[in-house]
Amino acid sequence: MSRNLIIILNSFNDEIGMWGLIDNKKVIDHGQGKPPIAHNVYDTLLVLPGQFIRVYPHKVSIKSKRELAQAAIFSIENKLAEPIAGLHFSVSEDRIAIINKDYLTRCLVKIKNMGFTPQKAAADFELFTSITGSFLILDRVINPGIFGNAIDSAWSDEKNTIDNIEIFKSIDHSVEKNNFLNLLHNEFAQKTALALPFKKLAFTGLLITCFIFVFISSISIETRALKKQVSDLKLKTEKLYFDTTGEKANGKAALLTRKFISKGSSNSSDFLRLSEILFRSVENVPGLSVNNIRFQNKDNELQIQFIYPSFESAGEIEKFVSEYGGTLTTGGVREKSGILVGEASLREFRS
């Protein structure tokens, strides 16, 4: 199953103007405003207004990517209207894209707070290379091409419009050809697991790890209760894996957990109980994701790193953990490359 969510921003308020869901080159769903939250499990491309992005050609030829970026930036420095420190650059072999860091950060935080995590972001004009001639979309006029541009509609008499289905097909074509500059790299890189849906994959990976760990441990534990628990969890894991990926769970599923579980031994029953509390609680907080998790055997606690949709969500997850029989102690929430992250520890409630 290969589906991609495309989100196109307005330029005047940074809000979502329109969105489309692509499956095997077909637009299966689209609309205006915020997409259904259920679509947040798919790889997401954020289409940014071209008014805020400039793309210039360069003639630098260096094999080292790091040196190429530095030389390309230096080559167009005299064209910059603001200090380099406030700008973010994306460099390819023949061109360089420039965007203000604060603007990109603001857009990513706003989208993240809605429950979506883009893996890629690009200028709108770069994604319409299959369309000839300028056209009106949302609140701007786009002149397509890798060195194209966009201007506010108020500054143009352009009346030509493109059908929404064709708009998303054109973007999907550019994504397939990979002929655009992705702005989400270095400090703005969005961490996901193996390019599969992040939130549900995190839960899938954690559940699969629970099953594998408990299954191995149960070889030496002969109690019927634990064996039944292992069997129930196996079925639950296989169903969740199928619902997430559209494929039957197999041995490769275990590899998915490596992004989320650090190595170390643990007590299987404690780990299982705490993980179940975590899964059930996180599902109640839209946009909340688990980025990393470790089980501390000596303290019987889960150490977790969350990606928060908002500062308030730290209090929300604490409440749900308490309702499900756990005690969650959260640290401070901090902003890192436009994303809100924070650590927490989870234990079973003891009166």
Short mmCIF file of the C-alpha atoms (twelve columns), coordinates in Angstrom:
data_MODEL
# 
_entry.id   MODEL 
# 
loop_
_atom_site.group_PDB 
_atom_site.id 
_atom_site.type_symbol 
_atom_site.label_atom_id 
_atom_site.label_alt_id 
_atom_site.label_comp_id 
_atom_site.label_asym_id 
_atom_site.label_seq_id 
_atom_site.Cartn_x 
_atom_site.Cartn_y 
_atom_site.Cartn_z 
_atom_site.pdbx_PDB_model_num 
ATOM 1   C CA . MET A 1   0.000   0.000   0.000   1 
ATOM 2   C CA . SER A 2   1.558   3.308   -1.111  1 
ATOM 3   C CA . ARG A 3   -0.371  6.455   -0.296  1 
ATOM 4   C CA . ASN A 4   0.769   10.048  -0.003  1 
ATOM 5   C CA . LEU A 5   -0.962  13.031  1.563   1 
ATOM 6   C CA . ILE A 6   -0.344  16.401  -0.103  1 
ATOM 7   C CA . ILE A 7   -1.033  19.568  1.907   1 
ATOM 8   C CA . ILE A 8   -0.986  22.976  0.164   1 
ATOM 9   C CA . LEU A 9   -0.725  26.072  2.366   1 
ATOM 10  C CA . ASN A 10  -2.315  29.467  1.862   1 
ATOM 11  C CA . SER A 11  0.174   32.317  1.716   1 
ATOM 12  C CA . PHE A 12  -1.717  34.972  3.651   1 
ATOM 13  C CA . ASN A 13  -2.294  33.063  6.896   1 
ATOM 14  C CA . ASP A 14  -0.135  29.884  6.744   1 
ATOM 15  C CA . GLU A 15  -3.297  27.778  7.068   1 
ATOM 16  C CA . ILE A 16  -4.081  24.709  4.948   1 
ATOM 17  C CA . GLY A 17  -5.780  25.777  1.734   1 
ATOM 18  C CA . MET A 18  -6.348  22.379  0.140   1 
ATOM 19  C CA . TRP A 19  -5.220  18.764  0.389   1 
ATOM 20  C CA . GLY A 20  -5.255  15.579  -1.647  1 
ATOM 21  C CA . LEU A 21  -4.662  11.892  -0.923  1 
ATOM 22  C CA . ILE A 22  -2.875  9.957   -3.682  1 
ATOM 23  C CA . ASP A 23  -2.930  6.185   -4.067  1 
ATOM 24  C CA . ASN A 24  -1.025  4.598   -6.952  1 
ATOM 25  C CA . LYS A 25  -1.145  7.794   -9.067  1 
ATOM 26  C CA . LYS A 26  -4.876  8.246   -8.421  1 
ATOM 27  C CA . VAL A 27  -6.453  11.023  -6.354  1 
ATOM 28  C CA . ILE A 28  -8.750  9.086   -4.029  1 
ATOM 29  C CA . ASP A 29  -9.730  11.942  -1.712  1 
ATOM 30  C CA . HIS A 30  -9.288  15.715  -1.634  1 
ATOM 31  C CA . GLY A 31  -10.769 18.789  -0.057  1 
ATOM 32  C CA . GLN A 32  -10.240 22.261  1.401   1 
ATOM 33  C CA . GLY A 33  -9.062  23.183  4.877   1 
ATOM 34  C CA . LYS A 34  -7.706  20.615  7.316   1 
ATOM 35  C CA . PRO A 35  -7.586  16.974  6.117   1 
ATOM 36  C CA . PRO A 36  -9.275  14.235  8.177   1 
ATOM 37  C CA . ILE A 37  -7.002  13.356  11.098  1 
ATOM 38  C CA . ALA A 38  -7.108  9.704   9.976   1 
ATOM 39  C CA . HIS A 39  -4.917  10.705  7.007   1 
ATOM 40  C CA . ASN A 40  -1.995  11.512  9.320   1 
ATOM 41  C CA . VAL A 41  -0.707  7.927   8.980   1 
ATOM 42  C CA . TYR A 42  0.431   8.543   5.398   1 
ATOM 43  C CA . ASP A 43  3.665   10.080  4.125   1 
ATOM 44  C CA . THR A 44  3.010   13.804  3.851   1 
ATOM 45  C CA . LEU A 45  4.314   16.453  1.459   1 
ATOM 46  C CA . LEU A 46  3.931   20.078  2.495   1 
ATOM 47  C CA . VAL A 47  3.553   22.471  -0.471  1 
ATOM 48  C CA . LEU A 48  4.754   25.945  0.531   1 
ATOM 49  C CA . PRO A 49  3.771   29.250  -1.129  1 
ATOM 50  C CA . GLY A 50  6.392   30.209  -3.695  1 
ATOM 51  C CA . GLN A 51  6.340   33.850  -2.579  1 
ATOM 52  C CA . PHE A 52  8.492   32.834  0.395   1 
ATOM 53  C CA . ILE A 53  11.043  30.757  -1.512  1 
ATOM 54  C CA . ARG A 54  13.708  31.624  -4.060  1 
ATOM 55  C CA . VAL A 55  15.528  29.120  -6.258  1 
ATOM 56  C CA . TYR A 56  18.755  30.092  -8.035  1 
ATOM 57  C CA . PRO A 57  21.011  28.145  -10.386 1 
ATOM 58  C CA . HIS A 58  24.642  27.547  -9.463  1 
ATOM 59  C CA . LYS A 59  27.660  26.204  -11.328 1 
ATOM 60  C CA . VAL A 60  29.555  24.734  -8.394  1 
ATOM 61  C CA . SER A 61  30.967  21.271  -9.026  1 
ATOM 62  C CA . ILE A 62  32.132  19.542  -5.834  1 
ATOM 63  C CA . LYS A 63  31.588  15.899  -4.866  1 
ATOM 64  C CA . SER A 64  31.331  16.494  -1.124  1 
ATOM 65  C CA . LYS A 65  27.731  17.416  -0.288  1 
ATOM 66  C CA . ARG A 66  28.797  19.549  2.639   1 
ATOM 67  C CA . GLU A 67  31.378  21.498  0.624   1 
ATOM 68  C CA . LEU A 68  28.922  21.786  -2.275  1 
ATOM 69  C CA . ALA A 69  26.342  23.405  -0.014  1 
ATOM 70  C CA . GLN A 70  28.853  25.834  1.444   1 
ATOM 71  C CA . ALA A 71  30.213  26.823  -1.965  1 
ATOM 72  C CA . ALA A 72  26.750  27.169  -3.516  1 
ATOM 73  C CA . ILE A 73  25.603  29.445  -0.700  1 
ATOM 74  C CA . PHE A 74  28.710  31.576  -1.096  1 
ATOM 75  C CA . SER A 75  28.110  31.824  -4.854  1 
ATOM 76  C CA . ILE A 76  24.705  33.495  -4.439  1 
ATOM 77  C CA . GLU A 77  25.416  35.451  -1.241  1 
ATOM 78  C CA . ASN A 78  25.231  38.799  -3.034  1 
ATOM 79  C CA . LYS A 79  21.619  38.031  -4.028  1 
ATOM 80  C CA . LEU A 80  20.431  37.602  -0.440  1 
ATOM 81  C CA . ALA A 81  18.312  40.331  1.122   1 
ATOM 82  C CA . GLU A 82  18.796  39.178  4.721   1 
ATOM 83  C CA . PRO A 83  21.552  37.655  6.902   1 
ATOM 84  C CA . ILE A 84  22.531  34.054  6.156   1 
ATOM 85  C CA . ALA A 85  21.990  33.088  9.819   1 
ATOM 86  C CA . GLY A 86  18.247  33.560  9.396   1 
ATOM 87  C CA . LEU A 87  17.989  31.499  6.207   1 
ATOM 88  C CA . HIS A 88  17.655  27.789  5.438   1 
ATOM 89  C CA . PHE A 89  19.142  26.356  2.240   1 
ATOM 90  C CA . SER A 90  18.520  23.260  0.147   1 
ATOM 91  C CA . VAL A 91  21.164  22.494  -2.476  1 
ATOM 92  C CA . SER A 92  21.229  20.140  -5.464  1 
ATOM 93  C CA . GLU A 93  23.847  19.680  -8.179  1 
ATOM 94  C CA . ASP A 94  22.510  22.588  -10.238 1 
ATOM 95  C CA . ARG A 95  20.393  24.849  -8.019  1 
ATOM 96  C CA . ILE A 96  19.822  26.172  -4.503  1 
ATOM 97  C CA . ALA A 97  16.564  26.974  -2.683  1 
ATOM 98  C CA . ILE A 98  16.329  29.600  0.053   1 
ATOM 99  C CA . ILE A 99  13.661  30.086  2.714   1 
ATOM 100 C CA . ASN A 100 13.452  32.040  5.965   1 
ATOM 101 C CA . LYS A 101 14.023  29.757  8.975   1 
ATOM 102 C CA . ASP A 102 11.398  31.434  11.148  1 
ATOM 103 C CA . TYR A 103 8.761   31.103  8.434   1 
ATOM 104 C CA . LEU A 104 9.511   27.417  7.828   1 
ATOM 105 C CA . THR A 105 9.517   26.734  11.570  1 
ATOM 106 C CA . ARG A 106 6.175   28.487  12.005  1 
ATOM 107 C CA . CYS A 107 4.581   26.457  9.207   1 
ATOM 108 C CA . LEU A 108 5.883   23.145  10.565  1 
ATOM 109 C CA . VAL A 109 4.744   23.873  14.111  1 
ATOM 110 C CA . LYS A 110 1.273   24.843  12.894  1 
ATOM 111 C CA . ILE A 111 0.942   21.669  10.799  1 
ATOM 112 C CA . LYS A 112 2.313   19.531  13.635  1 
ATOM 113 C CA . ASN A 113 -0.219  21.023  16.040  1 
ATOM 114 C CA . MET A 114 -2.955  19.879  13.649  1 
ATOM 115 C CA . GLY A 115 -1.665  16.308  13.965  1 
ATOM 116 C CA . PHE A 116 0.393   15.997  10.769  1 
ATOM 117 C CA . THR A 117 4.139   15.496  10.317  1 
ATOM 118 C CA . PRO A 118 5.423   16.233  6.792   1 
ATOM 119 C CA . GLN A 119 8.384   14.203  5.609   1 
ATOM 120 C CA . LYS A 120 9.030   16.584  2.690   1 
ATOM 121 C CA . ALA A 121 8.345   20.220  1.854   1 
ATOM 122 C CA . ALA A 122 8.865   22.138  -1.385  1 
ATOM 123 C CA . ALA A 123 8.043   25.347  -3.236  1 
ATOM 124 C CA . ASP A 124 4.771   25.135  -5.123  1 
ATOM 125 C CA . PHE A 125 6.219   26.283  -8.487  1 
ATOM 126 C CA . GLU A 126 8.784   23.439  -8.477  1 
ATOM 127 C CA . LEU A 127 6.006   20.837  -8.231  1 
ATOM 128 C CA . PHE A 128 4.055   21.922  -11.331 1 
ATOM 129 C CA . THR A 129 6.656   21.359  -14.049 1 
ATOM 130 C CA . SER A 130 4.175   19.212  -16.013 1 
ATOM 131 C CA . ILE A 131 1.833   22.222  -16.385 1 
ATOM 132 C CA . THR A 132 2.491   24.799  -19.099 1 
ATOM 133 C CA . GLY A 133 1.783   28.459  -18.406 1 
ATOM 134 C CA . SER A 134 0.858   30.386  -15.275 1 
ATOM 135 C CA . PHE A 135 -2.349  29.684  -13.360 1 
ATOM 136 C CA . LEU A 136 -4.326  30.794  -10.323 1 
ATOM 137 C CA . ILE A 137 -4.460  28.582  -7.228  1 
ATOM 138 C CA . LEU A 138 -5.823  29.574  -3.808  1 
ATOM 139 C CA . ASP A 139 -4.507  33.120  -3.118  1 
ATOM 140 C CA . ARG A 140 -1.639  33.245  -5.619  1 
ATOM 141 C CA . VAL A 141 -0.571  32.911  -9.229  1 
ATOM 142 C CA . ILE A 142 2.065   30.290  -9.981  1 
ATOM 143 C CA . ASN A 143 4.591   30.429  -12.796 1 
ATOM 144 C CA . PRO A 144 5.673   26.778  -12.816 1 
ATOM 145 C CA . GLY A 145 9.209   25.496  -13.323 1 
ATOM 146 C CA . ILE A 146 12.299  24.635  -11.305 1 
ATOM 147 C CA . PHE A 147 13.261  28.336  -11.420 1 
ATOM 148 C CA . GLY A 148 9.658   29.538  -11.347 1 
ATOM 149 C CA . ASN A 149 7.933   31.801  -8.859  1 
ATOM 150 C CA . ALA A 150 4.615   32.708  -7.298  1 
ATOM 151 C CA . ILE A 151 3.008   36.093  -6.694  1 
ATOM 152 C CA . ASP A 152 -0.027  37.287  -4.761  1 
ATOM 153 C CA . SER A 153 -3.170  37.104  -6.902  1 
ATOM 154 C CA . ALA A 154 -3.812  40.799  -6.237  1 
ATOM 155 C CA . TRP A 155 -0.707  41.609  -8.282  1 
ATOM 156 C CA . SER A 156 -1.813  39.680  -11.364 1 
ATOM 157 C CA . ASP A 157 -4.672  39.608  -13.842 1 
ATOM 158 C CA . GLU A 158 -4.293  35.849  -14.362 1 
ATOM 159 C CA . LYS A 159 -7.657  34.087  -14.527 1 
ATOM 160 C CA . ASN A 160 -6.564  30.636  -15.712 1 
ATOM 161 C CA . THR A 161 -7.296  27.877  -13.209 1 
ATOM 162 C CA . ILE A 162 -6.502  24.158  -13.068 1 
ATOM 163 C CA . ASP A 163 -8.841  21.392  -11.947 1 
ATOM 164 C CA . ASN A 164 -7.980  20.235  -8.407  1 
ATOM 165 C CA . ILE A 165 -7.513  16.633  -9.536  1 
ATOM 166 C CA . GLU A 166 -4.968  17.749  -12.144 1 
ATOM 167 C CA . ILE A 167 -3.186  19.863  -9.536  1 
ATOM 168 C CA . PHE A 168 -2.590  16.875  -7.284  1 
ATOM 169 C CA . LYS A 169 -1.688  14.606  -10.196 1 
ATOM 170 C CA . SER A 170 0.950   17.115  -11.298 1 
ATOM 171 C CA . ILE A 171 2.417   17.255  -7.796  1 
ATOM 172 C CA . ASP A 172 2.415   13.464  -7.563  1 
ATOM 173 C CA . HIS A 173 4.254   13.308  -10.898 1 
ATOM 174 C CA . SER A 174 6.995   15.569  -9.526  1 
ATOM 175 C CA . VAL A 175 7.216   13.489  -6.363  1 
ATOM 176 C CA . GLU A 176 7.605   10.333  -8.430  1 
ATOM 177 C CA . LYS A 177 10.328  11.921  -10.589 1 
ATOM 178 C CA . ASN A 178 11.947  13.466  -7.481  1 
ATOM 179 C CA . ASN A 179 12.762  16.601  -9.461  1 
ATOM 180 C CA . PHE A 180 12.238  19.130  -6.659  1 
ATOM 181 C CA . LEU A 181 14.306  20.411  -3.748  1 
ATOM 182 C CA . ASN A 182 13.165  19.019  -0.421  1 
ATOM 183 C CA . LEU A 183 13.464  21.726  2.229   1 
ATOM 184 C CA . LEU A 184 13.191  19.333  5.175   1 
ATOM 185 C CA . HIS A 185 16.758  18.282  5.812   1 
ATOM 186 C CA . ASN A 186 19.499  18.973  8.365   1 
ATOM 187 C CA . GLU A 187 17.884  20.760  11.315  1 
ATOM 188 C CA . PHE A 188 14.424  20.534  9.718   1 
ATOM 189 C CA . ALA A 189 14.542  16.809  8.935   1 
ATOM 190 C CA . GLN A 190 11.421  15.079  10.225  1 
ATOM 191 C CA . LYS A 191 12.211  11.722  11.833  1 
ATOM 192 C CA . THR A 192 10.077  8.794   10.712  1 
ATOM 193 C CA . ALA A 193 10.539  5.064   10.622  1 
ATOM 194 C CA . LEU A 194 11.486  3.436   7.331   1 
ATOM 195 C CA . ALA A 195 9.185   5.822   5.413   1 
ATOM 196 C CA . LEU A 196 6.098   4.079   6.814   1 
ATOM 197 C CA . PRO A 197 3.230   5.826   8.689   1 
ATOM 198 C CA . PHE A 198 4.873   7.232   11.816  1 
ATOM 199 C CA . LYS A 199 2.250   7.209   14.541  1 
ATOM 200 C CA . LYS A 200 0.663   3.830   13.918  1 
ATOM 201 C CA . LEU A 201 4.031   2.341   13.003  1 
ATOM 202 C CA . ALA A 202 5.383   3.396   16.376  1 
ATOM 203 C CA . PHE A 203 2.562   1.547   18.095  1 
ATOM 204 C CA . THR A 204 2.992   -1.406  15.730  1 
ATOM 205 C CA . GLY A 205 6.702   -1.605  16.430  1 
ATOM 206 C CA . LEU A 206 6.182   -1.391  20.164  1 
ATOM 207 C CA . LEU A 207 3.483   -4.059  20.145  1 
ATOM 208 C CA . ILE A 208 5.594   -6.357  17.977  1 
ATOM 209 C CA . THR A 209 8.504   -5.918  20.369  1 
ATOM 210 C CA . CYS A 210 6.212   -6.700  23.306  1 
ATOM 211 C CA . PHE A 211 5.095   -9.874  21.555  1 
ATOM 212 C CA . ILE A 212 8.630   -10.982 20.603  1 
ATOM 213 C CA . PHE A 213 10.009  -10.271 24.073  1 
ATOM 214 C CA . VAL A 214 7.187   -11.942 25.949  1 
ATOM 215 C CA . PHE A 215 7.163   -14.886 23.548  1 
ATOM 216 C CA . ILE A 216 10.860  -15.588 24.130  1 
ATOM 217 C CA . SER A 217 10.506  -15.114 27.863  1 
ATOM 218 C CA . SER A 218 7.525   -17.456 28.011  1 
ATOM 219 C CA . ILE A 219 9.705   -20.397 26.985  1 
ATOM 220 C CA . SER A 220 10.932  -20.547 30.564  1 
ATOM 221 C CA . ILE A 221 7.665   -19.468 32.167  1 
ATOM 222 C CA . GLU A 222 5.107   -22.221 32.260  1 
ATOM 223 C CA . THR A 223 2.088   -20.394 33.640  1 
ATOM 224 C CA . ARG A 224 -1.058  -20.691 31.522  1 
ATOM 225 C CA . ALA A 225 -2.020  -17.078 32.195  1 
ATOM 226 C CA . LEU A 226 1.131   -15.675 30.631  1 
ATOM 227 C CA . LYS A 227 0.892   -18.044 27.648  1 
ATOM 228 C CA . LYS A 228 -2.673  -16.852 26.999  1 
ATOM 229 C CA . GLN A 229 -1.497  -13.258 27.320  1 
ATOM 230 C CA . VAL A 230 1.207   -13.903 24.734  1 
ATOM 231 C CA . SER A 231 -1.320  -15.487 22.360  1 
ATOM 232 C CA . ASP A 232 -3.743  -12.580 22.714  1 
ATOM 233 C CA . LEU A 233 -0.988  -10.029 22.133  1 
ATOM 234 C CA . LYS A 234 0.241   -11.916 19.058  1 
ATOM 235 C CA . LEU A 235 -3.205  -11.690 17.478  1 
ATOM 236 C CA . LYS A 236 -3.516  -8.024  18.403  1 
ATOM 237 C CA . THR A 237 -0.085  -7.273  16.948  1 
ATOM 238 C CA . GLU A 238 -0.771  -9.088  13.688  1 
ATOM 239 C CA . LYS A 239 -4.086  -7.249  13.249  1 
ATOM 240 C CA . LEU A 240 -2.539  -3.844  13.940  1 
ATOM 241 C CA . TYR A 241 0.330   -4.552  11.550  1 
ATOM 242 C CA . PHE A 242 -2.128  -5.537  8.807   1 
ATOM 243 C CA . ASP A 243 -4.326  -2.479  9.440   1 
ATOM 244 C CA . THR A 244 -1.262  -0.210  9.265   1 
ATOM 245 C CA . THR A 245 0.597   -1.627  6.262   1 
ATOM 246 C CA . GLY A 246 -2.020  -3.650  4.363   1 
ATOM 247 C CA . GLU A 247 0.301   -6.636  4.498   1 
ATOM 248 C CA . LYS A 248 0.408   -9.786  6.590   1 
ATOM 249 C CA . ALA A 249 2.859   -9.591  9.491   1 
ATOM 250 C CA . ASN A 250 6.051   -11.603 9.001   1 
ATOM 251 C CA . GLY A 251 9.551   -11.896 10.404  1 
ATOM 252 C CA . LYS A 252 10.570  -8.553  8.947   1 
ATOM 253 C CA . ALA A 253 8.096   -6.824  11.230  1 
ATOM 254 C CA . ALA A 254 10.581  -7.173  14.085  1 
ATOM 255 C CA . LEU A 255 13.001  -4.863  12.277  1 
ATOM 256 C CA . LEU A 256 10.521  -2.006  12.539  1 
ATOM 257 C CA . THR A 257 10.978  -1.861  16.302  1 
ATOM 258 C CA . ARG A 258 14.630  -0.842  16.145  1 
ATOM 259 C CA . LYS A 259 13.713  2.801   15.644  1 
ATOM 260 C CA . PHE A 260 11.748  2.844   18.888  1 
ATOM 261 C CA . ILE A 261 13.200  0.332   21.385  1 
ATOM 262 C CA . SER A 262 16.722  0.537   22.775  1 
ATOM 263 C CA . LYS A 263 18.515  -2.693  23.639  1 
ATOM 264 C CA . GLY A 264 18.362  -4.048  27.195  1 
ATOM 265 C CA . SER A 265 16.763  -6.753  29.290  1 
ATOM 266 C CA . SER A 266 13.466  -6.291  31.106  1 
ATOM 267 C CA . ASN A 267 10.792  -8.078  33.056  1 
ATOM 268 C CA . SER A 268 8.291   -9.170  30.420  1 
ATOM 269 C CA . SER A 269 5.080   -8.796  32.404  1 
ATOM 270 C CA . ASP A 270 5.951   -5.303  33.699  1 
ATOM 271 C CA . PHE A 271 7.039   -4.199  30.250  1 
ATOM 272 C CA . LEU A 272 3.820   -5.511  28.745  1 
ATOM 273 C CA . ARG A 273 1.545   -3.811  31.287  1 
ATOM 274 C CA . LEU A 274 3.287   -0.433  30.991  1 
ATOM 275 C CA . SER A 275 3.290   -0.612  27.194  1 
ATOM 276 C CA . GLU A 276 -0.448  -1.290  27.121  1 
ATOM 277 C CA . ILE A 277 -1.036  1.749   29.366  1 
ATOM 278 C CA . LEU A 278 1.108   3.839   27.026  1 
ATOM 279 C CA . PHE A 279 -0.645  2.673   23.830  1 
ATOM 280 C CA . ARG A 280 -4.130  3.285   25.165  1 
ATOM 281 C CA . SER A 281 -3.228  6.731   26.532  1 
ATOM 282 C CA . VAL A 282 -1.433  8.078   23.456  1 
ATOM 283 C CA . GLU A 283 -4.370  7.134   21.215  1 
ATOM 284 C CA . ASN A 284 -6.479  9.673   23.127  1 
ATOM 285 C CA . VAL A 285 -4.221  12.654  22.378  1 
ATOM 286 C CA . PRO A 286 -4.451  13.670  18.679  1 
ATOM 287 C CA . GLY A 287 -1.080  14.400  17.107  1 
ATOM 288 C CA . LEU A 288 0.984   12.947  19.975  1 
ATOM 289 C CA . SER A 289 3.745   10.566  18.861  1 
ATOM 290 C CA . VAL A 290 6.290   8.319   20.581  1 
ATOM 291 C CA . ASN A 291 9.766   9.010   19.193  1 
ATOM 292 C CA . ASN A 292 11.812  6.724   21.457  1 
ATOM 293 C CA . ILE A 293 11.262  4.387   24.390  1 
ATOM 294 C CA . ARG A 294 13.449  2.424   26.795  1 
ATOM 295 C CA . PHE A 295 12.515  0.020   29.603  1 
ATOM 296 C CA . GLN A 296 14.512  0.367   32.817  1 
ATOM 297 C CA . ASN A 297 14.470  -3.030  34.485  1 
ATOM 298 C CA . LYS A 298 15.731  -1.985  37.911  1 
ATOM 299 C CA . ASP A 299 13.131  0.773   38.264  1 
ATOM 300 C CA . ASN A 300 10.308  -1.031  36.409  1 
ATOM 301 C CA . GLU A 301 9.584   2.066   34.326  1 
ATOM 302 C CA . LEU A 302 9.353   3.120   30.711  1 
ATOM 303 C CA . GLN A 303 11.481  6.090   29.706  1 
ATOM 304 C CA . ILE A 304 9.825   7.823   26.760  1 
ATOM 305 C CA . GLN A 305 10.530  10.671  24.385  1 
ATOM 306 C CA . PHE A 306 7.332   12.245  23.046  1 
ATOM 307 C CA . ILE A 307 6.789   14.523  20.048  1 
ATOM 308 C CA . TYR A 308 4.035   16.824  21.247  1 
ATOM 309 C CA . PRO A 309 1.416   18.563  19.077  1 
ATOM 310 C CA . SER A 310 1.251   21.408  21.627  1 
ATOM 311 C CA . PHE A 311 2.580   22.413  25.052  1 
ATOM 312 C CA . GLU A 312 -0.787  21.568  26.612  1 
ATOM 313 C CA . SER A 313 -0.670  17.945  25.404  1 
ATOM 314 C CA . ALA A 314 1.882   17.051  28.109  1 
ATOM 315 C CA . GLY A 315 -0.836  17.577  30.708  1 
ATOM 316 C CA . GLU A 316 -3.356  15.663  28.593  1 
ATOM 317 C CA . ILE A 317 -1.237  12.526  28.316  1 
ATOM 318 C CA . GLU A 318 -0.569  12.595  32.084  1 
ATOM 319 C CA . LYS A 319 -4.329  12.583  32.692  1 
ATOM 320 C CA . PHE A 320 -5.021  9.614   30.414  1 
ATOM 321 C CA . VAL A 321 -2.108  7.591   31.805  1 
ATOM 322 C CA . SER A 322 -3.542  8.112   35.294  1 
ATOM 323 C CA . GLU A 323 -6.989  6.944   34.139  1 
ATOM 324 C CA . TYR A 324 -5.474  3.735   32.747  1 
ATOM 325 C CA . GLY A 325 -3.594  2.872   35.950  1 
ATOM 326 C CA . GLY A 326 -0.194  4.497   35.452  1 
ATOM 327 C CA . THR A 327 1.818   7.421   36.735  1 
ATOM 328 C CA . LEU A 328 3.512   9.582   34.103  1 
ATOM 329 C CA . THR A 329 6.161   12.089  35.144  1 
ATOM 330 C CA . THR A 330 6.881   14.545  32.338  1 
ATOM 331 C CA . GLY A 331 9.900   16.787  31.957  1 
ATOM 332 C CA . GLY A 332 9.925   20.134  30.280  1 
ATOM 333 C CA . VAL A 333 8.603   20.504  26.734  1 
ATOM 334 C CA . ARG A 334 11.121  22.172  24.428  1 
ATOM 335 C CA . GLU A 335 11.163  23.213  20.794  1 
ATOM 336 C CA . LYS A 336 13.754  21.490  18.603  1 
ATOM 337 C CA . SER A 337 13.968  22.354  14.894  1 
ATOM 338 C CA . GLY A 338 10.356  23.456  14.899  1 
ATOM 339 C CA . ILE A 339 9.114   20.337  16.724  1 
ATOM 340 C CA . LEU A 340 7.987   20.121  20.369  1 
ATOM 341 C CA . VAL A 341 9.756   17.276  22.195  1 
ATOM 342 C CA . GLY A 342 9.975   16.159  25.805  1 
ATOM 343 C CA . GLU A 343 10.986  13.220  27.976  1 
ATOM 344 C CA . ALA A 344 8.804   11.354  30.466  1 
ATOM 345 C CA . SER A 345 8.868   8.275   32.700  1 
ATOM 346 C CA . LEU A 346 5.943   5.876   33.132  1 
ATOM 347 C CA . ARG A 347 5.322   3.574   36.112  1 
ATOM 348 C CA . GLU A 348 2.369   1.637   37.401  1 
ATOM 349 C CA . PHE A 349 0.300   3.502   39.973  1 
ATOM 350 C CA . ARG A 350 0.958   2.409   43.538  1 
ATOM 351 C CA . SER A 351 -1.277  3.697   46.307  1 
# 
